[in-house]
């Protein structure tokens, strides 16, 4: 009985050792590689930030100056609002004290913001030109959700195909007939070309009172990278 138990214990020990060696043994005939696909596309989403800053002796007086300025801008913007083409929303609204040399509050300053965003650049720029109580502080171009999804899909298909071709070439180069996938990760990002927001803001201030804001979209390059390992066989 004792001998049988010892035999079972020895078999279990050998099996555990073999399993550990299998787990810690280095991977053989495994290649690490990556491939990228990129698609360049015009930016189709414009976001204009219009704001104003007021100063007064106390917070209440500053707020009383900001509120009508924002309300007037919001009323004007809503006339042209169209879902997806021109969406209107309020942005930051802040009040904060300013201190003198004696460390005491000398005045209050506040700012209000309105954001115009959408895919209809002409509608957005014309609306911004009609708003008299706020000035353009920032103009940003980007890709809409729909555009980004479409372009990422195209770039991903290119990256996957390049990964497969590269894996096959490497496998054949080492004398193997093919490969199987082990681990794969996919990462996507875009590189925007948005060179004119500050220039446009300056032009807006110098333009006629109700003239459309001059805007010019740039281009974005969406890059998808597929990386991982393959088992050559």
matplotlib code that plots the C-alpha trace (Angstrom):
import matplotlib.pyplot as plt

x = [0.0, 2.8, 4.6, 1.5, 1.1, 4.7, 4.3, 1.3, 3.1, 6.1, 3.8, 2.1, 5.4, 6.7, 3.5, 3.6, 7.3, 6.5, 3.6, 5.8, 8.5, 6.0, 4.7, 8.1, 9.7, 10.5, 8.2, 9.7, 9.1, 7.2, 7.5, 6.6, 5.5, 3.3, 1.7, -0.1, -2.7, -3.5, -6.3, -6.3, -9.6, -11.0, -12.1, -15.8, -16.7, -16.2, -16.4, -16.5, -16.1, -17.5, -17.0, -17.0, -15.3, -16.8, -15.5, -17.2, -17.1, -18.9, -20.0, -23.6, -22.9, -20.6, -23.2, -25.8, -23.5, -22.7, -26.3, -27.9, -24.8, -25.1, -28.8, -28.7, -26.1, -28.0, -31.2, -29.5, -27.7, -30.9, -32.5, -30.1, -29.7, -30.1, -29.2, -25.9, -25.4, -25.3, -25.7, -25.7, -24.7, -23.5, -19.9, -18.0, -19.6, -17.3, -17.0, -13.8, -12.3, -9.3, -7.0, -5.1, -1.7, -3.1, -4.5, -8.1, -10.6, -10.4, -12.9, -14.7, -14.2, -16.4, -16.6, -19.4, -19.0, -21.3, -20.3, -21.4, -20.6, -21.6, -20.8, -22.4, -19.4, -21.3, -24.2, -21.9, -19.7, -22.7, -24.3, -21.1, -20.9, -24.4, -23.7, -22.7, -22.4, -19.6, -16.4, -14.8, -12.1, -11.3, -12.0, -11.3, -11.7, -12.0, -13.7, -17.3, -18.1, -19.5, -16.5, -14.0, -15.7, -15.8, -12.1, -10.9, -12.7, -10.8, -7.4, -8.0, -8.7, -5.4, -3.4, -4.8, -4.0, -0.5, 0.0, -1.1, 1.2, 4.1, 3.5, 3.5, 6.7, 8.5, 7.3, 8.4, 11.7, 12.4, 11.4, 7.9, 4.8, 2.4, 1.5, -1.3, -2.2, -1.3, -2.0, -3.2, -3.8, -5.3, -4.7, -6.1, -5.3, -5.6, -3.1, -4.9, -3.7, -5.5, -3.3, -5.6, -7.7, -5.9, -5.7, -9.4, -10.2, -8.1, -9.9, -13.2, -12.6, -11.4, -14.3, -17.6, -20.2, -22.4, -19.9, -19.5, -16.4, -13.8, -13.1, -11.0, -10.9, -7.7, -7.2, -6.7, -4.8, -6.3, -3.7, -4.6, -1.7, -2.1, 0.6, 1.0, 2.7, 2.3, 3.3, 5.2, 4.5]
y = [0.0, 2.4, 1.5, 2.3, 5.7, 6.5, 5.6, 7.8, 10.7, 10.2, 10.2, 13.4, 15.1, 14.1, 15.3, 18.6, 19.1, 18.4, 20.8, 23.6, 23.0, 23.2, 26.5, 28.0, 26.7, 29.5, 29.9, 28.4, 29.5, 32.6, 35.8, 39.3, 41.8, 44.8, 46.5, 49.8, 51.1, 54.8, 56.8, 60.6, 62.3, 65.9, 67.0, 67.3, 68.7, 72.3, 73.6, 77.3, 78.7, 82.2, 84.0, 87.3, 88.6, 91.2, 92.9, 94.7, 95.7, 92.6, 89.2, 90.1, 93.0, 90.9, 88.2, 90.8, 91.8, 88.2, 86.9, 89.2, 88.8, 85.0, 85.0, 87.2, 85.0, 81.9, 83.3, 84.2, 80.9, 78.9, 80.5, 78.5, 75.4, 72.1, 68.7, 67.4, 70.4, 73.1, 72.2, 74.9, 74.6, 76.8, 76.3, 77.5, 80.2, 81.4, 84.2, 84.8, 87.6, 89.7, 90.8, 94.0, 94.4, 94.4, 90.9, 92.1, 91.6, 94.6, 93.5, 90.6, 89.1, 86.6, 84.8, 83.1, 80.8, 79.5, 76.6, 76.2, 72.7, 70.7, 69.6, 72.6, 75.0, 77.7, 77.7, 77.8, 80.6, 82.7, 82.3, 83.3, 86.4, 87.5, 87.2, 90.6, 90.0, 87.4, 87.0, 83.9, 82.6, 79.3, 77.3, 73.6, 71.1, 67.4, 64.2, 63.4, 60.1, 58.7, 59.8, 58.5, 55.1, 54.7, 55.8, 53.6, 50.6, 51.3, 51.8, 48.6, 46.5, 47.7, 47.1, 43.5, 42.6, 44.0, 42.1, 38.8, 39.4, 40.3, 37.2, 35.0, 36.4, 36.0, 32.4, 31.5, 33.2, 30.9, 27.8, 27.4, 26.8, 29.1, 30.5, 30.7, 33.8, 33.8, 37.4, 40.4, 44.1, 46.8, 50.5, 53.5, 57.2, 60.2, 62.9, 66.2, 69.1, 72.1, 75.1, 78.1, 78.5, 81.5, 83.2, 82.8, 84.3, 87.4, 87.7, 87.4, 90.4, 92.5, 91.5, 93.4, 93.1, 90.4, 88.9, 85.1, 84.0, 82.7, 79.0, 76.4, 72.8, 70.7, 67.0, 64.2, 61.0, 58.0, 55.3, 51.8, 49.6, 45.8, 44.2, 40.8, 37.4, 34.4, 30.8, 29.7, 26.2]
z = [0.0, 0.9, -2.3, -4.4, -2.7, -3.3, -7.0, -7.3, -5.7, -8.0, -11.1, -9.9, -9.3, -12.7, -14.4, -12.5, -13.5, -17.2, -17.1, -15.6, -18.2, -20.9, -19.6, -19.1, -22.3, -24.7, -27.7, -30.8, -34.5, -33.4, -35.3, -33.9, -36.5, -37.2, -40.2, -40.7, -43.1, -43.6, -45.3, -45.8, -45.8, -45.6, -42.2, -42.2, -38.7, -37.7, -34.1, -33.5, -30.0, -29.5, -26.2, -24.4, -21.2, -18.9, -15.8, -12.9, -9.3, -8.1, -9.3, -9.7, -12.0, -14.2, -14.5, -15.5, -18.4, -19.5, -19.4, -22.1, -24.3, -24.2, -24.6, -27.7, -29.3, -28.4, -29.9, -33.2, -33.4, -32.9, -35.9, -38.1, -36.0, -37.9, -36.3, -37.5, -39.7, -37.1, -33.4, -30.8, -27.2, -24.4, -23.2, -20.2, -18.0, -15.2, -12.6, -10.7, -8.5, -9.3, -6.5, -5.9, -4.5, -1.0, -1.5, -1.4, -4.2, -6.5, -9.2, -10.7, -14.2, -16.0, -19.4, -21.4, -24.3, -27.1, -29.4, -33.0, -34.3, -37.4, -40.9, -42.8, -42.8, -44.8, -42.3, -39.3, -40.7, -41.7, -38.3, -36.5, -38.7, -37.5, -33.8, -32.5, -28.8, -28.9, -30.8, -32.2, -29.9, -31.5, -34.6, -34.8, -37.6, -37.1, -38.3, -37.6, -35.9, -39.2, -41.2, -38.7, -38.5, -42.3, -42.7, -39.8, -41.4, -44.7, -43.0, -40.8, -43.9, -45.5, -42.3, -41.9, -45.5, -45.1, -41.9, -43.5, -46.5, -44.2, -42.0, -45.1, -46.5, -43.2, -42.8, -46.3, -45.8, -42.9, -44.8, -43.4, -45.6, -43.6, -40.2, -37.7, -35.6, -31.9, -30.5, -32.3, -31.2, -33.3, -32.6, -34.5, -34.4, -36.7, -37.5, -38.3, -40.4, -38.9, -39.5, -39.4, -36.3, -34.8, -38.2, -38.8, -35.4, -36.2, -39.6, -37.9, -35.7, -38.7, -40.9, -41.5, -38.8, -40.4, -42.9, -42.9, -41.1, -43.6, -42.9, -44.6, -43.6, -43.5, -43.9, -41.5, -41.9, -40.1, -39.3, -38.1, -36.8, -36.5, -34.4, -32.8, -33.2, -35.5, -35.2, -38.3, -39.4]

ax = plt.figure().add_subplot(projection="3d")
ax.plot(x, y, z, "-o")
ax.set_aspect("equal")
plt.show()
